[in-house]
Amino acid sequence: MKKTTLFSALIGLSLAAPVSFSTDTPPARKPRPDADNGGLTLPQGFGAVVVSEGVGKARHTVVAPNGDVYVKLDRLENGKGIVRLQDTNNDGKADSTTTFGTFKGTGIAIANGYLYASSDTSVYRYSMKNGVVDESSQPQTIVTGLTLQRQHASKSIALDDAGKLYVNFGAPSNSCQEKDRTKGSNGQDPCPILENYGGIWQFDANKQNQRQSDGMRYATGIRNAVALDWNPATKQLYALQHGRDMLATLYPEMYTDAQSAELPSEEFLLVKKGADFGWPYCYFDGQQDKKILAPEFGGDGKKQDRCAGKDRPILAFPGHWAPNDLLFYTGGTGAANSFPAKYKNGAFICFHGSWNRAPLKQGGYFVAFVPMGKDGKPSGKYEVFAEGFAGGPEIMSPGDAKARPVGLAQGTDGSLYITDSVKGKVWRIMHGK
């Protein structure tokens, strides 16, 4: 047998065709957090690294099995609406950025070997091989022909483990008045908007060119649910609702500015098939702990009337914090950056931040954590997990914020990724600083 030295073997490799190394399994070396944790304040034992300083107007995000990060953009960058970030040396920072897809939008998810992404009027999917999208390929159209709305147009998405796709159809209205956001205008009863909006529709995740009429209205009475996720532990759909605005502006005889700043509560919803959460006829008052009849439909700030029988949230947050993403954390046995056991199967919620809480201080602009019980409901109070995005002690308006958290994703190693909508900054939070 001919003996081959290490030197001759290396020479042979250099003369042969280039060797391609798979990125399916990231190197074992663990990234180090930034010295300042990327400007974030985190619980003890956690650290953060800035993956990218900015990819554009980022919305939701997802991490592929090989560790690549895909970010959906709300505005096209150089004509493209999806960003792929790669960290080839495992230092935590993206060293390769590519873009593809000619549509802007919010939703993005990975399921069954496909990357799903949405515009405001359609849902598409790209086939993936070894966790990588062929960026030159044309996507399949799964849902198409949706009407472009003037408000609440984003089509956030979620997929279950049985081949179903869920799409948010936000209501293009504040409270279904005859003249939207107009003092003295009555509510439309019944509200015609609910025929096609104000709820979540279910589609076949594998069938192409579906119209809204091909789907099923899975739940109704939800003004706008940008935050939407399937919980694999309970096998149920969850969402967070953006509550209505302008109670004091439209009905100053019933509500003070301070009350209007806190009402209605932002609702964390367990969304079961056939659920009705009451919009526009009802809103949830966390202080009274009940659904209240909206003033457009004869309410006085206390009366329940038809709202007594509507589905309740499983948790209520102060008003106008704008929950924009939801992630159920699955962790991972032995994963390098798995969070402690208390976080397993719990919910992370991205609050994008308020614009209309005067005279109170603006709120939101942070990521919260909610522990969840085996019954699929919160098992304790929420806590602030990550803050410091806005960059100042007090934000007077959204335009003052240096960053606004908008998207969440879990990495294969247990890391938590967060996107920002101002410049598209991306953070990666790890445990074991």
N, C-alpha and C positions, 0 to 999 in steps of 0.2 A: 504494500500500500504506500502510495506517495505521501510523504509528510508535508503538511501545509503550515507554514509559519503565520503568525498573526500579521506580520508585515505584508507578506504576499497576499493574504486574504483581503487586507484593506486595499492594496493596490488593485486587486481584481474587482473589488466593489467600485472603485473610482473609475475604472474603465468601462464598466457595464452601464446599462441604462440606469437613469436616476431611480433611487429607491424611494418609494412612497410610504410614509409612515402613517398609519391610521390614527385619527384623533378621537376614535370611539371611547377610549379610556384615558382621561387626563393624567398627566404625570403625577407621581405620588407627592411631589413637593407641594407644601401647603402655602398659598399666598399669604402675605403679611398685610395687615390693615394699614391704612394711611395713618400717619402720626396724629392727625386731628380727626380721624374717622370720617374723612370727607365732609367735615363740618356738622356731622350729626351727633346728637346726644342719644346714647343707647344704654340699656341695662348693663349692670356689671357682668363682665365676662364676654361681652360681644365687641366686635370690631367691624369696621367698614372700610372698603376700598372703593375708590371711584373707578369704575370700569371704563367709562367714557365721559368726557367733559361736555359733550353735547352732540346729539344726532339730528336735532330739529324738533318740531312740535310733537313730542312723543305722547303716545297714549298707552295702550296695553302692551304687555310683553310676555314672552314664553321662552323657556330654555329647552333645547333639543337634547336627546339622549347623549350626544357627543360633547355637550357643554356649550355649544354655540348659542348665543342669545339673539332672538329675533324681536324687533321692536316695530310696532305699527305706528305710522305717522299720521297726524291730523292734517298736515299740509305736505305737499310733495316737495322733495328736495332733489333738485336736478331732474325733475320729472318722475321720481320714484317715491313709492309710499311704504316700503318695507326695508328695514335695515337689518343686516346680519353682522354681529360682532363676534370676532374670534380672539381668543387668548391662547396663542400657540405655545407660549413658554410658561404658562401657568403662574404668572406673577400677579394675576388678578385684574390686569388692565388689558383692554382690547388693543391688539397690535395689527388687526386687519378689519377693515370696515368696507362692506359692499352693500349695494342697494339694488332692489328689483321691485317689480309690481308697479303698475301705472295708475293705481287708485289710492286715494287717501281714505282714512277711516279710523276706527277704534279697535274693533275686536280682533283677537288673534289667539289661536289655540293649536295644540298638536294632539292628534288621536289617530290610532290605527294606521300609522305610516304616512299621514298627511299633515301638512300645515294648512290650517283654515285661517282665513283673514276676511274681514268685512269692510266694505265701503258703507256709505250712508244709504245705499240703494240695493246692495247685493251682498252675497256671501260667496267666496271663492275657496278653492283648495288646490294646493300644489302637492304632487307626490314627492316623497322623501326617500333617499337611499342612504343607509347608514347615518341617519340623522341630518342629512344635507339635502337642501332643495336645489334642483337644477334651475338656476336663476334665469336661464335663457328660455325655459319652457313656458308655454301658455297655461294658465290655470284652468281648471274645470269650474264651471259656474254651477253652484249648488242652489242658490236662491237668487232670483232676479226680478226686475220690473217693479221694485218698491218705489213709492212716491217720495221724492225729496222734500222733507219738511223744513219749515222755516225755523223751528226750534225743537230741541230734544230729538235730533235726527240720528244720533249715533246708534249703530246697531251692535251693541255688545253681544257676545256669544258665549255659550257653554256647551260642552258635549258630555253625555253620560256614557256609561259602559255598555249600553245596549244599542248603539248605533243611532241615537237620537241627537238632533241639534236643536238648541234653544236660542231664540233671538228676541232681544228686547225691542219692542215697538213703543218708544216714548210718545206721550201725548203732545201734540203741537199746540199746547194751551196751558194756561195757569190753572184755571178752575172751570173750564167749559162754559164761560159766560157767552151771551149772545154777541157781545163785543169784548174781546179778550182784554183783561187788565184795565177795565174801564169802570170807574165809580158809578154806581147806580144801575149797571147792566145786570139783568137777571141771569141765573144759571139755566142752561138748556136741560129740560127734564122730560123725557130721558135724554141723556147726552149722546148725540150721534157719533161723537169721536170714538166711543168705545167699540164701534163695529170693527175698526181697523187699527186702533192705537190704544195706548193706556194699558198694556198688558204684555205677556210673554207668549210667543208662538212656538210650537214644536214642529220640527221637520225631520224628514229622513236624511241623515247625515251623508248617505251614499248615493242619493238620487240627484241627477243633474236637472237644471233648468226648471226648478219648482217656482211657482208663484205663491203669493201669500195665501191665496185660496186653496192651494194644495196642502198647506200646513193646518195645524189645529191650534185654536186659541187655548193655550194650556192654563193660563190664569189671567184675571182681569182686575181692574181697579187699582192699577199701579201707574202713577203719573210718569215716572221715568226711572228705569233701573239700569244705570250704567254699570254698577257692580253686580256681577252675576257669576255664580260658580256652582259646579256639581260637587257634592261632598261624597267621596268614595267610601267613607266609613259608614255613613248612614244611608247611602244610595238615594239621596234626595237633592232637590234643587233649592238653592238659596239666592236671595237678592237683597239689595238695599235700595230703598226708594228715596229719590229727591222729592221732598215735600213741597207743597205749593207756597207761593209768596204773597206779600202785600196785604195781610189781614188788617193792619192798622191803616194803611193807605186807602184801602177800599171801604173799610168799615170803622172809622175812627170813633164812632159812638159805642162800639162794642169792645175794641181792643186798644190798649196803649201801645206805644212804640216798643216799650220793654217787653211786653207780652208777645208782640209780633216778631221780635228778635229771636225768641225761643220757640215759637210755634210756626208750623207744626213740628213734631219730632221727626227726625230722620229715622226711618223704620228698617230694622233688620228682620227680613221675612223668610220664613220657611215656606217655600212655594210648592204646594201640592196641587195635583191636577184638579181643576175646577174651582180653585180658590178665588175669592173676591175680596180685595182689601179696601174697597169702598170709594176710591177716587172716581169722580170729583165730588161726590155727595158727602164724603166724610174725610176727616183727618184725625190723626192720633195725637192726643194731648198727654204727654208723659207725666205732667204734674198731677192731672186728674186720673191718669192711668185708664183711659177709655177713649173709644172712638167718639168723636164729636161731629154733629151735623154742621156742615159748612154753611156760612151765612148766605151764600148765593142760593141756597135751597131751604131757607127758613130757619137756620140755626141762630143761636144767640150766644155762643161761646160755652154753653153748659149742656144744652139739650142733646140727647143721643138720637131719639126717634128711630128711623130706619137703620142707623149705624150700629145699634146694639148687637145686631146679628152678623156684622161683617168680621172677616178674619183679622185677628190681632197680630201685631209684630211679636217676635220672641225677645226683642230688646229694643229700647228706644234711646236715641241720642239727642242732644240739643239741636235746635233747628238750624238749617242752612249751612251745615258743615260740608255738604256736597260729597257724599261717599261715592268714589269713582272706581274702586276695584275691591274684590273680595277673593281671598285665597285660603283654602283649607290646607293646613300644613301637615303633610304625611310623614316627614322626617325620613329616616332610612337606617336600618340596622347596620351599624358599623361605618356609616358614611362619615367622611372626614370632618364635615362641618355640621353634623346633625345638632339641632338645638336640644336643650334638656327636655326631659320627659313631660314637663308641664305644658309644653307647646304642642305635643303630638295630638293631631286631629282637631286642634284649635283653629280659630279663624283670625286671619290678619285682614284689616280693613284700611284702605287708603282714603283719607279725607283730603279732598282737593282744596278746601278752604272756602270761606264765605265771602259774600259781597254785600249782604244786606242785614247785618246784625246791629246797626246803630239803634239806640245810643250805647249799646253794650260793645265790648271789644270784639273784633273779628275773631272767628274761631275756626278750628280745623287745622289744615296744613301739617298734619302728622299721620303716622301709621299707628293704629290701635291693635291690641290683641284681645281677643275674647276667648276664654276657656270654654270648651264645649263638653257636655256630658254625653253618656251613651244614649240618652233619649233624643239626641239631636238638637238640644236646646242649651243655651248658655248655663254653665255650672258656677259662674261667679261674675263679678263686675269686670268691666273692660278696664284695660290699663294702657297708658301711652307707651308704645314700644320704641318708636323712633321719631324724633323731632329735631328742629333746627333747620328744616328745609327753607323756610321763609327768610332766614338770615337776620332777623331783628327781634327785639323784645316785644314789639307790637306792630301789627300790620293794619294800616288804615284802610287799604283797599287791595284787591288782588294784584294790581299793577305794581305795588310796592314789594311784592314777594320775589326774592331772588330765584326761588324754586318752588314748585307746587307738586307734591307727590300725586301720581295718577295711575300707575300700573304696578302690579305685583307678579312675581313668578318664583318658583322654587327650582333650584339647581339640582342636578343629580347627586351632588355631594351634601345636600341639605342646606346650602346657602339660600338666602332670601335676596332677590333682586327687586329694586325699586326704580321706576322711571319718573322723570319730571317733565312737565308740559311746557315750561318756559323756554329752556334751551335744549331740552332732551338729555339732561344729565342722567347717568345710570350708576347706581350704587349696588354693591354686593356686600351683604351683611353676613358675617361668619361668627360662629361660636368658638371660644377657646382662643382669646386674644393673645 
